[in-house]
Amino acid sequence: MRQTTAVVLALVSLFCGGCGDGSSSSPTSPSEPAGPPTFTVAPIEPSALQYIVPIGNMGPWAHTFPTDHAYLYHHLGSGTFTPIPVLAPAAGTVENTYPGLNGEVKVWVRINSQFTYYFDHIVLASGLATGSRVDAGAVLGTSGGAALDFAVRDMGFDVGFITPARYGMDTVHAQSPLKYFSDPLRSQFYAKVQREGGNLDGRLSFDLDGTLSGNWFAEDLPVASSSSNDVNVGSRQLAFARDVRFPDRQRVSIGGFGITGLYGVPPDAPDFAAITPGTGQVVYRLLEAGEPGGPAGTRQVALLVTQLLEGRRLRVEVVRDQIAITAGFSSAAAVYLR
């Protein structure tokens, strides 16, 4: 992955207009096919794609948690270019649109009562609105940015978060969009994915009840407002997950504490999934994450002191020290919940 990818991902995250979820309450109509979709049309011509970042990317504060959508990069580092068409991969009905910046929208297309796909950061084609019917291959709009967000919502699937009420519907029911393409498109898209290992679809949830692994929310953050794409929410989120490109690398994604960012930990650091209330206090050295696609970072930025007080209650504190390897809690420690 190119060195500028991290910067662009952060910008895409910050300007995310798709923070609300589209709703799907209509039963399947006679014109809507039942069952999983088959994407027969590429939304962007595969030869025009530079690379794909699968679901699970993190970019605090806007995306402190792993993302529920993939990124299709088509013009990173290209300067000014003519916006490219975005085509409907399958027939459906425009379910909802959500306005973003510079005339861009997030658009949901319902295939049937179970499956909906969406694109974010597109300028909607003239004449399209909620309720419009589109065929596979129809022009939904244009993408004038470096990347396009692409996701699928499957109402028959549950990602498995410990507290689903803290997340939007698109996230709770998210599936990787790549697996729904028919071949040869599926193979062409997977070939563009920048991720090590066999799971090219990525991973969204790392929640493992009774352990440190997964997503955490500041104690004073109400459940009802936990899914808002707002700095007051994103800055009070914390995730212990895995790198989207290198799943063998543990990542700490911090939305607040005055040290917002994505950090690595040493290769020999305790596995997040192995930390339980019985483990006691654990101190992680927070390291620079390193350049995307390159070696893991080694420079220490701070220490993160953690202790599971109960299975779903975490005491945590960031200590700004680039040299020490251990620290204890102070009055600045915070409590996070599931």
N, C-alpha and C positions, 0 to 999 in steps of 0.2 A: 504494500500500500504506500502511496506517495506520502512524503513528509508533511504536506499541507492538509492531509485528510482530517486530522484531528481538529484543526482550526475550522474547516468547513463544516464538519459535523456539529461543532459547538454552535456555529452561526445558524445552521439549519434548525438546531434545537431551540435556540433563542427566539427565532422567528416562526416557530410552529404555530400555525393558526388553527390546528385541528385538536383543540383541547377538549371541546365538547364531543359527546358521542352522538351519532345518529341513532334514531330509534327505529325499531322494526316491530310493529304490533299487528300488521296486516296479515291475514291468513294467505296461504298460497292461492293465487288465482289460477283459473284454467290455463292462462297463457304462461305461467311460471313453471318451469320444470322442477320436479322434486329431486331430492338427493344432492350430493356434492357437485360442485361445478366442474366443468372442464374448460380451461382457458385455451382457446384455439387461436387467439390473436395476441401478438406481443404488443404491450402498451407502448413500448419503445423498441425499435428495431434492434435486435441483439448485436448486430455489427456496430451500432452506434453507442453501445454501452461501454464505458471504461471499466467499471467493476460494480459489484453489488455488495453492500453490507447487510447481512441478514438480521433478523429480529434479535434483540438483546444488546444493542449498542447503548452505552451510557455516556452522558454528557451533562453533568450538573451545571446549573441548578434545574434547567428546563427538563432534562431527562436524567434525574438522579437515579431513577430505577431503569432497568433494562427496557428498551423500547418494544412496543407491540407491533412495530412496522419495520419493513426493510427499506433500505435506501438504494435507489437505482441512480448511479452516477453516470452522467453522460457528457458534461462539459466542464469538469474541474480544471481550472487553470487555463481555460480557453479564451478568457477575455470576453469581449462583446460578441454575441452570436445571435442568429435569428432563432427565436423560440421554436421548439420542436413540437410536433403534434403528439398528443397522448391519446391512444386508442382504447376503446373498451375491449378488454380481453374476453368478455362473455356478455351475452344479452342480459338486460335487466331494466329496472325502473329506477330513476333518480329518486332516492329516498330523502335526501337532505343535503344541504350545503351549509358550510360554516365560513364566514368571511375571515380573511387574514389581512396581510399587508400588501400594498401596491396592487390591489385588484385581484389578488390570488384568493382561492377558496380551497377548502377541503370538501370533497364530494363523495357521498356514499351512493353506491349502486346496488340495489337489492336484487339478487338473483331469484330467491324464493324466501319463504318465511324463516328458513334456517341460515342461509348464507348471504352475506353482503360483503362487497369489497369496497375499498376506498383508496383514493389518491389525495395527497395533500400538496399544496404549493403549485396549483395550476390555475391558469386563467380560463374560466369556463367558456365553452363554445357558445356563440350567440344562439339564442333560442332555447337553450337547455335550462330547465328549472325543475323544482320538485314536482314529481309526477310524470316527467318526460320519459318515454320509452326509448331505449337505445338498443341497437343490434350489435353483435360482436363485430368489431372493426370500425364502429362509428367513432368519429372524432369527439372526444369529451372536452378537449381544450388544448392548451399549450403549456409547456414547461420552459420557463425562461431562466431558471436557476441552474445551479450545478447538479442538483439531484432532485429526485422525485420520491416522495414517501408512498409506499404501497403496502396494503395489508388486507387481510381477510378476517371477517368475524363469522364464527360458526356457533350458533346458539345451542347446538347439541354437544358442545365441547366446553369443558371447564379447565382453565389453566392450572388451578390448584393453589391459589393464594390462601393463606391462613385466615385472612379477614377480607373476603371478596367485596364487602360493602365499601371498602376504602378505594375501590378502583372503578373506572368507567366500564361500561358494557363492552366497548371495543377491546379493552385490555383483558377483562375476565374471560372472554371467549375468543381470544386471538389465535389464529393459526398462521403459519408461514404461507405466503401466497405462492411461493415458487413451486410447491409440490402439486399444485392444481393444473399446471400446464401439461398439455399433451406433447409427446415427443414428435419432432426433434426439438421443439422449443424448450422443454424442460431441461434437456441435457445442455442446451446452449446457455440457458440462464444459470444453471448450477456451475458451469465452467467459468462464469464470471464472478462467482462468490469468493470473497477473500476471507477464508476461515480454514484453520487446520483441523484435521480429523475427518471422520466420516459423516458427522451431522452438519450438513451444509444449510439446513433450515434455521440454525441458531437455537437459542434457548431464552425463554422469557422469565420464568419463575425459578428462583433458587430457594424458595421458602421450605424450610425443613423444621417442623414444629419441635420445640424443646432444644433447639440449637441456635447458634449465632447466624447461620446461613440464611440469607434472604433479605427481605425488605423490612425496614423499621421506620416508625413515625414518632415525632416528638410527642411527649406525654400530653401536652396541652392542645394538640391538633385534633379538632373534632372529626369523628369518622365521616360525617356528612360532607365535609369540605376537603377531604383528603385527596380527591381526584382532580381538583382544580389545577389548571396550568397557570399558577401564580407564584411569584417569587416567595410569597409568604407561606406557600405550601412546599414548593420544591426545596427551599432552603431549610426546611425542617424534616427532610427525609434523609435516610441513610441506608445504604445497601452493601451487603457482603456477598459478592457474586464472582463471576468468572469473565475473563476478557472475551469480547466478541470475536476477535481474530485468533487468539491463542487460548483455548479453553483450559489449558493446564496452568494458566497463570491466574492466581487469585487477585481480585480487585476490590478496593474499598472506595465506594462512591459517596462523597460527602456533599450534601447540599448547603450546609451551614457551618457553624462553629467558627466563622471567620476564616476558613481555609477551604473554601469551595473548590472541588476538583475531583478528578479520578486518580487514584493512587495504587501503586503496587505494594506488595509485601515480599520479603525475602522468600526464596524457593523453599527454605526449610521451616517457614512459619507454620504454626498449627493450622490444620484444616478447619475452616469455618464450620463445617458440618460436624466436626468432632467436639466442638465446644458446647458444654452443657452447664446447667447450674452447679453441678458438682465439680466442675473444673476449677472454679475460683477465678481470680483476677488473671487476665491475659493481656500482655502489652504487645502490640504490633508496631514494628517500625514501618512508617509510611514512606515509600520511595517514589521518586518520579516514575511515572508509568512507562516512559520511554517512547520513542517515535513509533507511530503505527507501522506495523510490519517489520520492525527492527528488533534489536536485542532489548531485553527488559532493562528498565532503569535501575541504577544502583545508588544514586545520591539520596540520602535521607532528607526528608522535608520536616517531619515531625514524628511524634509518638502518638499512638491511639491506645488508651487504656480502656479495657472492656471488662465487664463482669455481668453474667446472666444472673439476675437476682431470683428470677423465676423463669419458667419456660418461655413466657411471652413478655418479659419485662427486663430491659437492658439498661445498665448504668454505663455511661461512656463519657470520655473526656479526651480532647486533643491537647497535647502538650507540645508547645513550639520549642523543640530542641533537635538540632541536627547532629548531635554527637552522642548523647546518652543512649543507652540501649534499654533502659527501664525507667519507670516512673510510677507514681501513685496517684490516687484521686485527691482532688482538692474541693473546695466549696464551689468551684466552677463546673463540676460534673453535672451532666444532664441525664434524664431518664427517658428512654424511648420504648415504645410499645409496638406490638403487631397491629 
